[in-house]
Amino acid sequence: MRGDLLSDPIEGLDEALAAVDAFDEALVAGLLRPGPAQAAAVAGLAEAVAGTPLAARVAEAAGRASAGAAGEDHFVALAAARCALLGSVHDALTRQIDEAVGRPAAEDGAEGSGPASAVADPGTNLLAAARSWLCDLARGGWRGIDHELVAGAAPVVSAMLPDPGLRRRATLLDGFAAELAASCPGATLERVPVRRWADLWSRALLLTVPGSAGDRPVAPVTGRLLPLGVDVQEHATAVQAQVHAVFEPADGGAPRLVRAGVSAPKPDTVVGAGLWQLLRPRMSLLGAVSEGRSMELDAMPVTAEGDLIWDDERARPGEPADAFATARVMLSTATAARVAPLDRHPVRIAVPVLLEGYAARSEEGRLVFDLAGQLLAVDTDRAPAAGPLTPEAVAASHSCVGLLRWDAGEFLLQPLAVEATVRKKAVAAHAGAWAGGTTDKAGVRAEKAATDAVAVLRERAGRLLRK
C-alpha cells in the first residue's frame, strides 16, 4: 500500500467538515430561537450545497430555520444537506484509499451505485409521528432535552416495532431515545456527543421520508468465498461478527469484496470467547474462518452493497484458504460495491487492506506502523477479547490484514490478522481464530463460563414462562 498517498490533502474536505461541525453545534442549543451564531451555521450549510440539486430547497430551509420558523420539510432538507456533505467526504476518502492500495474503484452505474428502489412505505402516519418528534428535538436542542420530550418517542416506537417494514427505523429511534433519556436533563450535561447525536438525528429523520428505506436489491451468486478476517462488535446486550472476504465467481468474473454478518442478543454476563457460543450456531462460516477454509456458495443472495444474506443451506466448506495468501494474490484486484446513498458516511469506511514490511513502534502513547516513512495509527482497542489477537501480537508483527478506517481527521488501521516471525517461522494470529472453538486455556474458561451463564438464564426464563 502507498502510505504516502493517504497523507495527500483532499480539496474541499476541511470546508465540508467545518460546515457540518457548525450545523451540529447549532443543534446543541436548538433552532427554536436561533442566535446569530446558529443562523450563520445554518446559512453556511446551505452555502456548502449551493452548487447541487439541493440548493434551492436548503436555501429556503436555512432562511426559515434562521428565523425560528422551520417546519418538518425544512428540517428534512437540512438533514439531507448534512448527509450529502458527509457523503461527499466519504466518497473522496474512499477514492483516496482505492488509489493508495491500487484497487479498481467500482464503476459508475455498477451494481450498488444507484439508490434503493422507492416503494410505498407502510405506516405513513407512524413515520409522520416519528418525524414530528425528531423535529421537536431539533427545536429544543440537545441542551433542551428532558424526560417529557424524550418520552414522546415511546408510543411511536411501540407502534412501529410489530411491523417488519418499520422495524429498522423503530430500532434506530428506540436506541436514540434511550441515549437521550440516559442523558436527561440536557442542561446539566458536562459534554454533549455533538457529532453522534447529529448523525443519529439526521439519519433517523431522512428514514421517516416515505420510500427512503426502499427495497434492498439482491442477486444470487455462486462461487468461492475466501475469508480475510472477522470484525467483532460487542454491546452490553448484543454482539455482531462481520466476516470480510473476497468472493471469486464461478463464472470467472472479477473477484469482489463482500461481507457476511451475524448478530445475536446476549446477557451482559457473556463476554470474551463466550460470545462465539451465541453466534456459532447461526452461521457455519465462522467455523470455516476458524479452520482457515474457504466456502463454496451456491446461489447465495447478496445485496447491491456487497452484504451476503447468509443461508447455511447454500454454503459448504471448501479447501484450506490462508487469509494472507488470499490478500496477497487477490485483494488488490477485488472490486468493492458502491455504498447506498444513506450509508455514505466517513464513519462507515472499513476497507480491507494488506500491509507488509512495516516497522511497528509506539508514537505519542499509541501504536503506529511506519510505512517507508509514513506513519499509520493502529487502533488496537478494536481487537476483540474473543480471540488471540492482542496488542502485543500486533506490535510484534511484520504483516497485517486489517480494515482501513477514518476517524477524527485521520486514517486508522484495525487489525484483523497479523503475521510475525517466531523461531524463523511465520506465525499468524487472527481475531476470529476462536470462532469455531478453541483449545486455548483462556478461551476454554470463557466458553465454560458462558455455558454456565446461559444455562442459568434459560432455566430462570423457563420458570418465568411456566408461571
Secondary structure, 3 states (H helix, E strand, C coil): CCHHHHCCCCCCHHHHHHHHHHHHHHHHHCCCCCCHHHHHHHHHHHHHCCCCCCHHHHHHHHHHHHCCCCCHHHHHHHHHHHHHHHHHHHHHHHHHHHHHHCCCCCCCCCCCCCCCECCCCCCHHHHHHHHHHHHHHHHHCHHHCCHHHHHCHHHHHHHHCCCCCCHHHHHHHHHHHHHHHHCCCHHHCCCCCHHHHHHHHHHHHHHCCCCCCCECCEEEEEEEEEEEEEEEEECCCEEEEEEEEEEEECCCCCCEEEEEEEEEECCCCCCHHHHHHHHHHHCCHHHHHHHCEEEEEEEEEEECCCEECCCHHHEEEEEECCHHHHHHHHCCCCECCCCCHHHCCHHHCCEEEEEECCEEEEECCEEEEEECCEEEEECHHHCCCCCCCCHHHHHCCCEEEEEEEEECCEEEEEEEEEEEEECCEEEEEECCCCCCCCCCHHHHHHHHHHHHHHHHHHHHHHHHHHC
